[in-house]
Amino acid sequence: MTSLVQFDPTTGAPVDGPLVVDPDPTLAAASDSRVSTQKAVRDIVGGARLIGSATYNPPSLAAGVSDTIQTMTLNGVGLGDYVVGISFTQDLAGAQIIAWVSAPNTVSYYVVNTNGANPLDLASGTLKIRVRKGTL
């Protein structure tokens, strides 16, 4: 969530309390004028953001080895959008997760064992990937 100052549209004076901008892209379809305002502010402040999640059970990996490329469907992403964040609910133990928008509505990702442990066996968890619409 992002908090911004809200202004009265008739007087231009600040209104008590923040305008809360919800990053949920499904709000764009709502007819509520407050939601439309939130979407407009969100787009101006930094582009719409989309978040996808998937259960991911990385395989056991030798030092320096990568998993095969996995994909996640994330409706609304397209080539030219970029991944701004990746989180995993389990300890990565020094491994890295690489992700990118690879096609319309598709994010690709994989894990690579960069910590030198041989083998590295990570626990299954939930992978979340955040994508920002647009260009830098």
N, C-alpha and C positions, 0 to 999 in steps of 0.2 A: 504494500500500500504506500502511496505517496500522499503527503499532505500539502496542500497549497492554500493560500489565503483566498477566501471567497469574497467577491465584491457585489454590492447591491446593484443590479443593472440600471435602476432609475436614478440613483444618487451618486453612484460611483464610490460610495464609502465602504470601508471594510466591514464585513459582517462577522459577529462573534462566532468562533468555531471554524475549524478548517473544512475545506471542501475535500472530501476523501475521494481519491481517484482509484477505482477498482481495476486491476489489470486484467480482469476476466474478459476476453474478447467476445464472449457471447452477449455481453451487455449491449453491443452495438446494434443488435437486432431489436432491442426493446423500444417501446414508443414513449416512455417516460422522458420528459424534457430534461430532467436532472441527469439522467443517464446519458442523454445525447451530449449535454454539456461536459460530463465527465469524460466521454470518449474524445471530444474535441480537445479538451485540455490535455489528456493523455497523449494524443497524437502530436500536439504542439510541443509538449515537454520532452518527448524522446521517441516517438513512434510506438505503435502497438506492440505488445509483447505477448507471445504465445508460450504456453507451458504444456509439455507432454510428459507422461510418465509411463514406465513399463517395468515389469519384474525382469531382473537380469541376474543370471547365474553364470558369472565368468568361469571359464574352464581353468584347470590347473595349467600354469604357464611357466616354462623355463625362463631363466634370465635372458632379457633382451627380446623375448618372443611376444608377438601380438596375437590377440584373438582374431577370428575371422570377422569381417564387417557385418554388423547387425543393423537392422533398420527399425524405425519407429514411425508410425503414421501420426502426423501432426497436421490436421487440416488447417489450411490457411497459409502455411509457409511456402515459399517459392525461392527459386534461384535468385541470388542477390540479397536474401535475408541472411542474418548471421547469428550464430550461437553466442550468447552472452553469459551463459552459466550452465554448469553441470553439477549435480549433486548425486550422491549415492548414500544410501542409508547404512552401509557397512564400512568398516575401516578399509581403506585402499592400500594400506601398508606400503606406501611409497610408489604404488603403481599409478599410471595416468590413464584417464579416459579422454579420448579424442572424439569430437563430434562436429558435424557440419551439415548444412542443408544440401542434400544431394539431388533432389528432384522436387517437383511440386508435391506438397503434402507429405514429404518424406525427409526425415532426419536420419543420417547414418552415424554409427558410432562403433568404437572398439576400445578394448583395454590393452595396454602394453605393460609388461613387467619391466619397469625401469629401476627397481630397487636392488637388483643383483641377487635376490634370494632365488634358489633353485630347488624345487619348483615353488611357485607362489600359488596358493590355493585360496582365493577369496570366497567369502560366504555370499550366498544369494541375497539380493536386496532389491530395493526400489530405486531405479534410476530416474532422475528428473532432469529435463533439458529445457532451458529457456531460450527462446529465439526472438530476436528483435526484427521487426519489419523494416525494410529500406536499406539504405547505404550509409556508410560512415560519414 
